[in-house]
Amino acid sequence: MKTYKLASIALCVATALQANVATAQETQKKESVLEKITVTAQKRTQSIQDVPISIATLSGEQFENIFSGGEDILALAVRVPGLYAESSNGRVAPRFYIRGLGNTDFDLAASQPVSIIMDDVVKENVILKSFPLFDIQQVEVIRGPQGTLFGRNTTAGIIKFDSVKPTEDFDAYGKMSIASFGTINIEGAVGGGLADNLAGRFSFLSQQRDDYIDNAFAGEDDALGGYDELAWRGQLLFTPIDDLSMLLNVHGRDLEGTASVFRANVFTKGSNDLNQNYDRDSVFYDANLLGNGFDNNPQEYENVGFSLKVDYDLGDLTFTSITANEEADGFSLGDVDGGAGSLNTSIPGFIPFTAVTQDKMNDLEQFTQEFRIASNYSAPLNWQVGAFYYDSSFNVTSIDGFYGATTVFHENKTWAIFGQGTYDVSDKLTITGGLRYTDDEKSLIVGDQNVNGLALVFNIASVQDYDPINVQDDQVGYELSANYKLDENSSLFARYANGFRAQSIQGRDVAFEGAPSVAEAETINSIEFGVKSDVLDNSLRLNAAVFYYTVDDIQFSAIGGDANSVSLLNADKGSAYGFEIDATYVVNQNLVLTSGYSYNKTEIEDNSLSVFPCGASAEFGPNCTVTDPMTNDNRALIDGNPFPQAPETIFNFTARYSVPMGDDGEFFAYTDWAFQGKTNFFLYESVEFQTDNNFEAGLRIGYENFAQNYTVAIFARNLTDEDNVKGAVDFNNLAGIMNEPRVIGVEGKISFF
């Protein structure tokens, strides 16, 4: 019902806005030159070509096409060289990887080395990282450690999202699409001056999809696979004087849908090809964790937050304060064995036992405060200094049909001071250096609880008592970079960066009568060299970088074994080398091409480190075909293996071709393709749990009218309906997690100025 109410609201708003539009926008004239792109990767507005960091951006039509079929934030995977994302928690708790560095831990308290920054606010918890994307001005993918300005837990890099901000000028848009599986997407925004020195903007997104996957075991048609999500953002910009601005951002989301869909025994031992057990449109679920029938992997989450950014221009200096708070609650339930397994039933294939778990996130609160002073000198030297404070707390309740319910309480406090300076040695050479001191404290308290109505299998719900776990670390991170302009259109850069990811505590195994685990802080040293150039009369942008990094005491999550445990560990070292290329070519006024390619070779370096692979224990061997050396107690030695979920290659390509229609419009066709090379799912290597040559494509064909500011189009996502394996569950059968099916739809958008 939320979607249809919003549709009515959007229609009324659009009608009212149209009455206020006095004149149509002048016909847009295209030029066969590159658009200038500015970024804030160094917390200053700069041309992307002047920043000595490997950066890729997404905006405008390129960004909108990726999400036209109702996709969530995971759709960014493989759309930028070096960037990957996946999840075993549905539309929440995404896991990001840059240059192969990430974290496969599926726990709601998991720490990640890729930081998500939304409107200048770090979103540290995995739930907060999944906030829906709408009314976005630009996305920046900033590769490599960013610990000087953005803090710990950025050893891999940053994905930075900036929404459209309020201005005194009126503008608005409304967009709606209808697609396969009852998919309805409605997005809109309206903004402009509200009073003297006060501007506002309100934007919203509604996404809905019907359930389309049958539960064949329960005899339920269209039992799962859908979602209903509403997100909104309100902003007020107050400028009482010319030199002072205060931007208030209040936002929220409400999600009801399906968690990840696990599919049992879709691989045959000795092969990673999908077998006859795989049917995109049906599963065999017998989950009955809460005693109320077949639960079909439900998921519900709510999130609300605010931020207040204050900028005060003092002439030669600018003072910035960013205060923010986030709150979230929700749960996900998963039939993680992916089928029906009992003493009398096993379908599809052999499932030794039923496994269903539910994770609840309660009372998540994240508070952050940043103060910054930046110089605005016309002299060769400019600098910025600042301080940062972070305080987060939440509890996670894990419920399992065998062991009952266990609650763990997490708390994390961090403070830091930082500074960065840039010096123009000459008209051609600029040098930048930065330092950051960070103090980080984490704690874990274990508790247990009874769940009303929970049918405990074997009635063995018992939890050991554990003393509170407290860890603390402090480190100094630093970087040094240089940018040398060959001419006004080309430059070379070099960068060395040192950073760290704070220590992590994992309490999930307590729910399965295991002990909590702790991983010590990891430290990265990274070096990269690159070139940025706009050539061919400013029609071709070609940016490239080569990199090498090592991570001492690299943190990993050992997931699996016969108990499907999650245990943190440190390897002696991890290393990687590779390169990225980003290109944009404006062929002429009608044809624009973009492409990107990355190669990333990662390696675990620890000759004594071992983990239990698929279904293995000290007594029983693995249920998959492990290719690593094995110990006498059935552990796999993982020295020399690639990092988990680290694509070795990524290639993406887009093309937009348009044909003018009179003076006021054009017909256009836009296509995008993304290819993912060899990817290993786990710390160990096996025949079954790796993929190669996955790809997805999109197509959009439509008409755009410049005078009346509207667009109509038909589109397709996953154009060729590829069945791509995105992940796996290995502890009691050969289960897989798949991509979304092909979605075909129609879309209309109208804008007002």
C-alpha positions in Angstrom: 0.0 0.0 0.0 2.9 2.4 0.7 3.8 2.3 -3.0 0.3 3.2 -4.3 0.0 6.0 -1.7 3.3 7.4 -2.8 2.2 7.1 -6.5 -0.8 9.3 -5.7 1.3 11.8 -3.8 3.8 11.9 -6.6 1.1 12.6 -9.2 -0.4 15.4 -7.2 3.0 17.0 -6.6 3.9 16.7 -10.3 0.6 18.4 -11.3 1.2 21.2 -8.9 4.8 21.7 -9.9 3.9 21.7 -13.6 1.5 24.6 -13.0 4.4 26.7 -11.6 6.7 26.1 -14.6 6.5 29.3 -16.6 8.8 28.4 -19.4 10.4 25.2 -20.7 14.1 24.7 -20.4 16.0 25.8 -23.5 17.1 23.0 -25.8 20.3 21.4 -24.7 23.2 21.6 -27.0 25.7 18.8 -26.9 29.4 19.2 -27.3 31.9 16.5 -28.3 34.1 17.1 -25.2 34.5 15.5 -21.8 32.6 16.7 -18.8 34.7 18.1 -16.0 34.4 15.9 -12.9 35.0 17.2 -9.4 35.5 15.0 -6.3 36.0 15.5 -2.6 38.3 12.5 -2.0 40.6 14.8 0.0 37.7 16.7 1.8 38.2 19.5 -0.7 36.5 20.1 -4.0 39.0 19.2 -6.7 39.1 18.1 -10.3 39.4 14.3 -10.4 42.4 14.8 -12.7 44.3 16.7 -10.0 43.9 14.2 -7.2 46.9 11.9 -6.7 44.6 8.9 -5.9 43.0 6.2 -8.1 39.4 7.3 -8.2 36.4 6.3 -10.3 33.0 8.0 -10.3 29.4 7.2 -11.2 26.7 9.8 -11.8 23.8 10.8 -13.9 22.5 8.4 -16.5 25.3 5.8 -15.9 24.3 5.6 -12.3 20.5 5.6 -12.9 20.7 2.8 -15.4 22.3 0.4 -12.9 19.4 0.8 -10.5 16.5 1.0 -13.0 15.3 -2.5 -12.2 14.8 -2.0 -8.4 18.3 -3.1 -7.5 19.9 -2.3 -4.1 23.4 -1.1 -3.3 24.9 -4.5 -4.3 24.3 -3.5 -8.0 27.5 -1.5 -7.8 29.5 -4.7 -7.9 31.8 -5.0 -10.9 30.5 -1.6 -12.2 33.9 0.0 -11.4 37.3 -1.6 -11.9 38.5 -3.1 -8.6 35.1 -2.9 -6.9 33.1 -5.9 -5.8 30.1 -6.5 -3.5 28.0 -9.4 -2.3 25.8 -10.5 0.6 24.3 -13.5 2.3 21.8 -11.2 4.1 19.6 -10.0 1.3 19.1 -6.3 0.9 20.9 -5.5 4.1 24.5 -6.1 5.4 26.3 -5.8 2.1 30.0 -6.7 2.0 32.3 -4.6 -0.2 35.8 -5.3 -1.6 38.3 -3.0 -3.3 41.4 -4.3 -4.9 40.5 -7.7 -3.4 40.5 -6.6 0.2 37.2 -7.1 2.1 35.6 -9.3 4.8 33.3 -12.3 4.1 32.0 -12.4 7.7 28.1 -12.5 7.6 27.6 -11.4 11.2 25.8 -8.2 11.9 28.8 -7.0 14.0 31.4 -7.7 11.2 34.1 -5.1 10.6 34.9 -4.2 7.0 38.0 -2.6 5.4 35.9 -0.7 2.9 34.3 2.3 4.4 30.9 3.7 3.3 30.6 7.5 3.5 27.1 9.0 2.9 26.8 12.7 2.9 30.1 13.1 4.8 29.1 10.6 7.5 30.7 7.2 8.0 28.3 4.3 8.1 30.3 1.8 10.0 27.8 -1.0 10.8 26.9 -3.3 8.0 23.2 -2.5 8.3 23.8 1.2 7.9 25.9 0.5 4.8 22.8 -0.7 2.9 20.8 2.5 3.0 19.0 2.8 -0.4 20.5 5.0 -3.1 18.3 7.8 -4.6 18.6 11.4 -5.6 22.3 10.9 -5.8 24.6 13.6 -7.2 27.7 11.4 -7.5 29.4 8.2 -6.3 33.2 8.2 -5.8 35.1 4.9 -5.5 38.4 5.8 -3.9 40.8 3.0 -4.1 43.6 2.2 -1.6 44.1 3.1 2.1 42.4 6.4 3.1 43.3 6.4 6.8 44.7 9.9 7.1 41.5 11.8 6.4 38.8 9.1 6.9 40.2 7.0 9.7 40.7 3.4 10.6 38.8 0.6 8.8 39.6 2.1 5.4 42.5 -0.1 4.5 40.9 -1.1 1.2 39.3 2.2 0.3 36.1 4.2 0.4 32.8 4.4 -1.5 31.5 7.9 -1.0 27.9 8.9 -1.8 26.8 12.5 -2.1 23.1 13.3 -2.5 21.7 16.3 -4.3 21.8 19.3 -2.0 19.2 22.1 -1.5 19.6 25.3 -3.4 17.6 28.6 -3.7 16.6 27.6 -7.2 13.5 25.6 -7.7 13.9 22.1 -9.2 12.0 18.8 -8.9 11.6 15.5 -10.6 9.4 12.4 -10.5 10.3 9.0 -11.9 8.3 5.8 -12.1 8.9 2.3 -13.6 6.9 -0.9 -13.8 8.8 -4.1 -14.5 8.8 -7.9 -14.2 7.7 -9.7 -11.0 5.3 -6.8 -10.1 8.3 -4.5 -9.7 7.2 -0.9 -9.1 9.8 1.8 -8.4 8.9 5.4 -7.6 11.4 8.1 -7.0 11.1 11.8 -6.7 12.5 15.0 -5.2 11.5 18.7 -4.8 13.7 21.5 -3.7 14.1 25.2 -3.7 14.0 28.4 -1.5 11.6 28.3 1.4 12.3 31.7 3.0 15.1 34.2 3.1 18.4 32.4 3.5 16.5 29.0 3.9 16.4 26.3 1.2 15.0 22.8 1.4 14.9 19.5 -0.5 12.8 16.4 0.1 13.4 13.2 -1.8 12.0 9.7 -1.5 12.2 6.2 -3.0 9.7 3.4 -3.0 10.6 0.0 -4.3 8.3 -3.0 -4.5 8.5 -6.5 -5.9 6.1 -9.3 -5.6 7.2 -12.7 -4.3 7.9 -14.9 -7.3 9.7 -18.0 -5.8 7.6 -21.0 -4.9 8.2 -23.1 -1.8 7.7 -26.5 -3.4 8.1 -28.3 -0.1 5.3 -26.4 1.6 3.2 -26.3 -1.6 3.2 -22.4 -1.5 3.2 -20.5 -4.7 5.0 -17.1 -4.8 6.2 -17.5 -1.3 9.4 -15.5 -1.2 11.7 -13.3 -3.3 9.9 -10.0 -3.0 10.4 -6.8 -1.1 8.7 -3.5 -0.1 11.1 -0.7 0.7 10.5 2.9 1.5 13.3 5.5 2.0 13.2 9.2 2.4 15.5 12.2 3.0 14.7 15.7 4.1 17.3 18.5 4.0 17.3 22.1 5.2 20.1 24.6 4.2 20.2 27.7 6.4 22.6 30.5 5.4 22.1 33.4 7.9 25.1 35.2 6.5 27.2 34.7 3.4 30.0 33.1 5.2 28.0 30.6 7.3 25.9 27.6 6.2 24.2 24.9 8.2 22.8 21.8 6.4 20.5 19.5 8.3 19.9 16.1 6.8 17.2 13.8 8.3 16.6 10.4 6.6 15.0 7.0 7.2 14.1 3.7 5.7 11.6 0.9 6.2 12.2 -2.5 4.6 10.0 -5.7 4.5 11.2 -8.4 2.3 13.1 -11.6 1.7 16.5 -12.3 3.1 19.0 -14.2 0.9 17.7 -17.2 -0.9 19.9 -20.3 -0.2 19.6 -23.2 -2.7 20.7 -26.6 -1.5 22.9 -28.9 -3.5 23.0 -26.9 -6.7 26.5 -28.2 -7.4 27.5 -31.8 -8.0 30.7 -32.8 -6.1 33.6 -32.3 -8.4 32.0 -29.5 -10.5 31.1 -25.9 -10.0 28.4 -26.0 -12.8 24.8 -25.7 -11.7 23.0 -29.0 -11.8 19.4 -30.2 -12.1 18.6 -29.2 -8.4 18.7 -25.6 -9.4 15.4 -23.9 -10.3 15.4 -20.2 -10.1 11.6 -20.1 -9.5 11.4 -22.6 -6.6 13.0 -23.9 -3.4 12.3 -26.6 -0.8 12.2 -24.9 2.6 11.1 -26.5 5.8 12.2 -23.7 8.2 9.8 -23.6 11.2 12.0 -21.8 13.7 9.3 -19.8 15.4 6.6 -22.5 15.3 4.3 -20.6 13.0 4.7 -22.5 9.7 7.1 -22.1 6.8 8.8 -18.8 7.4 10.2 -18.4 3.9 13.2 -16.2 4.9 11.5 -13.0 6.0 13.5 -9.8 6.6 12.5 -6.5 8.3 14.6 -3.5 9.1 14.1 0.1 10.1 16.7 2.9 10.2 16.5 6.6 11.0 19.2 9.2 11.3 20.3 12.8 11.0 23.4 14.9 10.4 24.1 18.6 10.8 27.0 20.1 8.8 28.2 23.6 9.6 30.7 25.5 7.4 32.0 28.9 8.5 34.2 30.8 6.1 36.7 32.9 8.1 38.5 34.1 5.0 41.8 32.4 5.0 40.3 29.5 7.0 37.1 27.4 6.9 35.7 25.7 10.0 33.6 22.6 9.5 31.6 20.6 12.1 29.7 17.4 11.2 27.4 15.9 13.9 25.5 12.8 13.1 23.5 10.0 14.7 22.0 6.8 13.3 19.6 4.2 14.8 18.5 0.9 13.4 16.6 -2.3 14.4 15.5 -5.4 12.5 15.9 -9.1 11.8 16.6 -11.6 9.1 15.7 -15.3 9.1 17.3 -17.8 6.8 16.8 -21.5 5.9 20.6 -21.7 5.5 20.8 -25.4 4.5 18.7 -24.3 1.5 16.3 -27.3 1.5 14.4 -29.8 3.6 16.4 -32.2 5.6 15.3 -34.6 8.4 15.4 -38.3 9.3 12.7 -39.0 6.7 13.2 -36.3 4.1 16.0 -34.8 2.2 15.3 -32.6 -0.8 16.9 -31.5 -3.1 19.8 -33.9 -2.8 21.3 -35.1 0.5 20.9 -32.7 3.4 22.2 -34.2 6.7 20.2 -31.9 9.0 18.0 -28.9 8.9 19.6 -25.6 9.7 17.7 -22.3 10.2 18.9 -19.2 12.0 17.6 -15.8 12.8 19.7 -12.7 13.6 18.1 -9.7 15.3 19.7 -6.3 15.5 18.4 -4.3 18.5 19.1 -0.7 19.6 21.8 0.1 17.1 23.0 3.6 17.9 26.0 5.3 16.1 27.1 8.9 17.1 29.9 10.7 15.2 31.4 14.1 15.6 34.0 15.7 13.4 35.7 19.1 13.6 37.9 20.4 10.8 39.8 23.6 10.0 41.1 24.0 6.5 43.1 26.8 5.0 42.1 28.7 1.9 45.4 30.3 1.0 46.4 31.5 -2.4 50.0 30.6 -1.3 51.7 27.4 -2.3 51.0 25.7 1.1 47.5 24.7 2.2 46.5 22.4 5.0 43.7 21.0 7.1 43.6 19.6 10.7 40.8 18.0 12.5 39.4 15.7 15.3 37.0 12.8 15.1 34.9 10.9 17.7 32.8 7.8 17.1 30.6 5.9 19.6 28.5 2.9 18.6 26.6 0.3 20.6 24.1 -2.5 19.7 23.1 -6.0 20.5 22.7 -9.0 18.3 20.5 -11.9 19.2 21.1 -15.1 17.2 18.4 -17.8 17.3 19.1 -21.3 16.2 16.7 -24.3 16.2 19.4 -26.5 17.9 20.9 -24.1 20.5 18.3 -21.5 21.3 18.9 -17.8 21.5 22.0 -15.9 22.6 22.5 -12.2 22.8 25.8 -10.4 22.6 26.3 -6.7 23.3 28.9 -4.7 21.3 30.3 -1.3 22.0 33.0 0.6 20.1 34.5 4.0 20.9 37.1 5.7 18.7 38.7 9.1 18.7 41.3 10.5 16.4 43.3 13.7 15.4 44.5 14.2 11.9 46.2 16.6 9.6 47.1 16.9 5.9 49.2 19.5 4.0 49.6 20.2 0.3 52.5 22.2 -1.1 52.9 23.4 -4.7 56.6 23.0 -5.3 56.2 24.5 -8.7 53.5 25.0 -11.3 53.9 21.3 -12.2 54.7 19.5 -9.0 52.5 19.2 -5.9 53.3 17.2 -2.8 50.8 16.1 -0.2 51.4 14.5 3.2 49.2 13.4 6.0 49.1 12.0 9.6 46.4 10.5 11.8 46.5 9.2 15.3 43.6 6.9 16.2 42.6 5.3 19.5 40.1 2.5 19.3 38.3 0.5 22.0 35.9 -2.4 21.6 34.0 -4.5 24.1 31.8 -7.6 24.0 29.4 -8.8 26.7 27.6 -12.2 26.3 24.1 -12.8 27.6 21.4 -15.3 26.9 17.6 -15.2 26.7 14.5 -17.4 26.3 12.4 -17.0 23.1 8.7 -17.3 23.6 7.3 -20.1 21.5 10.6 -21.3 20.3 10.6 -25.0 19.6 14.2 -26.1 20.6 15.4 -29.1 18.7 16.7 -31.7 21.3 16.1 -29.1 24.0 19.8 -28.4 24.4 19.8 -24.6 24.6 22.7 -23.8 26.9 25.1 -20.9 26.9 28.4 -20.8 28.7 29.4 -17.8 30.8 32.1 -15.6 29.3 33.9 -12.7 30.9 33.5 -9.4 29.1 36.0 -9.0 26.3 37.8 -5.6 26.0 40.4 -4.8 23.4 42.2 -1.5 22.7 44.7 -0.3 20.2 46.2 3.0 19.0 48.2 3.6 15.9 49.5 6.4 13.7 48.7 6.2 10.0 50.3 8.3 7.3 50.6 9.0 3.6 52.8 10.8 1.1 51.9 11.6 -2.5 53.1 13.6 -5.4 51.3 14.9 -8.6 53.3 16.1 -11.6 51.6 17.8 -14.5 53.1 16.9 -17.8 50.9 19.6 -19.4 47.5 21.1 -18.8 45.8 17.9 -19.8 48.0 15.1 -18.4 49.7 14.3 -15.1 51.6 11.6 -13.3 51.1 10.7 -9.6 52.7 8.5 -7.0 51.3 7.6 -3.5 52.5 5.7 -0.5 49.9 5.1 2.3 50.0 3.4 5.6 46.8 2.6 7.5 45.2 0.1 9.8 41.9 -1.7 10.5 41.1 -1.8 14.2 40.9 -5.1 16.1 37.7 -7.1 15.8 35.6 -9.2 18.1 33.3 -11.9 16.9 30.7 -13.2 19.2 28.5 -15.2 16.8 29.9 -18.6 17.7 28.6 -18.2 21.3 25.1 -19.0 19.8 26.5 -22.4 18.8 28.2 -23.1 22.1 31.5 -21.8 20.8 33.8 -19.2 22.3 34.1 -15.6 21.0 37.1 -14.8 18.9 39.3 -11.8 18.5 41.5 -10.6 15.6 44.3 -8.2 16.2 44.6 -5.0 14.2 45.9 -5.3 10.7 48.3 -2.8 9.1 48.6 -2.0 5.4 51.4 -0.5 3.4 50.4 0.5 -0.1 52.2 2.1 -3.0 50.7 3.1 -6.3 51.7 5.0 -9.5 49.3 6.4 -12.0 48.6 8.6 -15.0 45.6 10.8 -15.7 45.1 12.3 -19.1 42.5 14.1 -21.2 43.6 13.7 -24.8 42.4 13.8 -28.4 41.1 17.4 -28.1 39.5 16.7 -24.8 37.4 13.9 -26.1 39.3 10.9 -24.5 39.9 10.6 -20.7 42.3 7.8 -19.9 43.2 7.2 -16.2 45.3 4.2 -15.0 47.1 3.1 -11.9 49.4 0.2 -10.8 49.5 -0.8 -7.2 51.2 -3.1 -4.7 50.3 -3.6 -1.1 51.0 -5.8 1.9 48.9 -6.3 5.0 50.6 -7.4 8.2 48.4 -9.5 10.5 45.6 -9.5 7.9 42.2 -10.2 9.4 40.2 -13.1 8.0 36.9 -14.8 8.9 37.1 -18.6 8.8 33.5 -19.6 7.9 32.3 -23.2 7.6 33.3 -26.5 8.9 30.8 -29.0 10.1 29.3 -26.4 12.5 29.2 -23.5 10.1 31.2 -21.5 12.7 32.5 -18.0 12.2 35.9 -17.5 13.7 38.2 -14.5 13.4 41.9 -15.1 12.7 45.0 -13.3 11.7 47.3 -14.5 8.9 51.0 -13.4 9.0 50.6 -11.4 5.9 48.5 -10.8 2.8 49.7 -9.2 -0.4 48.4 -8.0 -3.7 49.4 -6.3 -6.9 47.6 -5.2 -10.0 46.3 -2.3 -12.0 43.2 -0.4 -13.0 42.2 1.5 -16.2 39.3 3.8 -16.6 38.4 5.3 -19.9 35.7 7.6 -21.3 35.6 8.5 -25.1 33.2 11.1 -26.5 33.3 9.8 -30.1 31.0 12.5 -31.4 27.9 14.3 -30.4 25.9 11.1 -30.6 28.1 8.4 -29.3 29.8 8.1 -25.9 31.8 5.0 -24.8 33.2 4.1 -21.4 35.2 1.1 -20.3 37.2 -0.1 -17.3 39.5 -3.0 -16.6 41.2 -4.2 -13.4 43.6 -7.0 -12.6 44.1 -8.0 -9.0 46.4 -10.8 -7.8 46.0 -11.5 -4.1 47.8 -14.0 -1.9 47.6 -15.3 1.7 51.1 -15.6 3.1 51.2 -17.9 6.2 52.7 -21.4 5.8 51.1 -22.7 9.0 47.5 -21.3 8.8 44.7 -23.9 8.3 40.9 -23.9 8.4 38.2 -26.6 8.4 36.8 -26.7 4.9 33.3 -27.7 3.7 31.6 -29.8 6.3 34.8 -31.0 7.7 35.8 -31.7 11.4 38.6 -33.5 13.1 36.5 -36.7 12.7 35.0 -36.2 9.3 36.4 -35.2 6.0 35.1 -32.5 3.7 32.0 -32.8 1.5 33.5 -30.9 -1.4 36.6 -31.4 -3.6 39.4 -29.4 -1.7 42.4 -28.7 -3.8 44.6 -27.4 -0.9 47.0 -29.7 1.1 45.2 -31.3 4.0 46.4 -32.0 7.6 45.8 -35.3 9.4 42.8 -33.7 11.2 41.1 -32.6 8.0 42.1 -29.0 8.0 43.1 -27.2 4.7 46.4 -25.4 4.5 45.6 -22.0 2.9 49.1 -20.5 2.3 49.3 -19.1 -1.2 45.5 -19.0 -1.7 43.8 -15.8 -3.0 41.7 -13.7 -0.7 38.1 -14.8 -0.6 35.6 -13.1 -2.8 38.4 -11.2 -4.6 37.8 -11.2 -8.4 41.0 -11.5 -10.3 39.7 -9.4 -13.2 36.9 -7.0 -13.7 35.8 -5.5 -17.0 33.0 -3.1 -17.7 31.8 -1.3 -20.8 29.0 1.2 -21.6 27.8 2.8 -24.9 25.3 5.5 -25.5 24.1 6.3 -29.0 21.5 9.0 -29.7 19.7 10.2 -32.8 18.3 13.8 -32.8 14.5 14.2 -33.3 13.9 17.8 -34.4 15.2 20.6 -32.2 13.7 19.4 -29.0 14.6 15.8 -28.4 16.4 12.6 -29.3 16.0 8.8 -29.4 18.8 7.0 -27.5 20.0 3.5 -26.8 22.2 2.8 -23.8 23.9 -0.5 -22.9 26.2 -1.6 -20.1 28.1 -4.8 -19.6 30.1 -6.0 -16.5 32.3 -9.1 -16.4 33.8 -10.8 -13.3 36.8 -13.0 -13.6 38.0 -15.9 -11.4 36.7 -15.6 -7.9 37.2 -18.0 -4.9 34.5 -17.9 -2.2 36.3 -19.1 0.9 39.7 -19.1 2.5 40.3 -22.7 1.2 40.1 -23.6 -2.5 37.9 -26.2 -3.9 36.5 -27.2 -7.3 32.9 -26.4 -6.4 33.2 -23.0 -4.6 34.7 -20.8 -7.2 33.4 -19.0 -10.3 34.8 -17.5 -13.5 33.5 -15.5 -16.4 30.3 -14.3 -14.7 28.7 -11.3 -16.5 25.5 -9.2 -16.6 24.3 -6.8 -19.2 21.7 -4.0 -19.3 19.9 -2.2 -22.1 17.8 1.0 -22.2 16.1 2.4 -25.2 14.0 5.6 -25.1 13.1 9.1 -26.0 14.2 12.3 -24.2 12.5 15.7 -24.8 14.8 18.6 -23.8 12.1 21.3 -24.1 9.6 19.6 -21.9 12.1 17.8 -19.7 10.8 14.3 -19.8 12.1 10.9 -20.7 10.3 7.6 -21.5 12.2 4.3 -22.0 12.1 0.6 -21.9 14.8 -1.2 -20.1 16.2 -4.7 -19.2 18.5 -5.6 -16.4 20.4 -8.9 -16.5 19.5 -8.7 -20.2 20.6 -12.3 -21.1 19.1 -13.8 -17.9 22.4 -15.1 -16.6 22.4 -17.6 -13.6 25.5 -16.3 -11.7 26.6 -17.8 -8.4 27.4 -15.0 -6.0 28.2 -17.1 -2.9 27.8 -20.4 -1.1 27.0 -22.1 2.1 29.3 -25.2 2.6 28.7 -26.7 6.0 26.2 -29.5 5.3 25.6 -29.6 1.6 26.7 -27.8 -1.6 24.4 -24.8 -1.4 24.6 -21.6 -3.5 23.4 -18.0 -3.5 22.4 -16.7 -6.9 22.0 -13.3 -8.7 18.7 -11.7 -9.5 16.8 -12.8 -12.6 16.2 -10.7 -15.8 13.9 -7.8 -15.2 12.2 -6.0 -18.1 10.3 -2.8 -17.6 9.1 0.7 -18.8 10.1 4.0 -17.1 9.1 7.6 -17.3 10.8 10.6 -15.8 9.8 14.3 -15.8 11.9 17.2 -14.4 10.9 20.8 -13.4 13.1 23.8 -13.2 
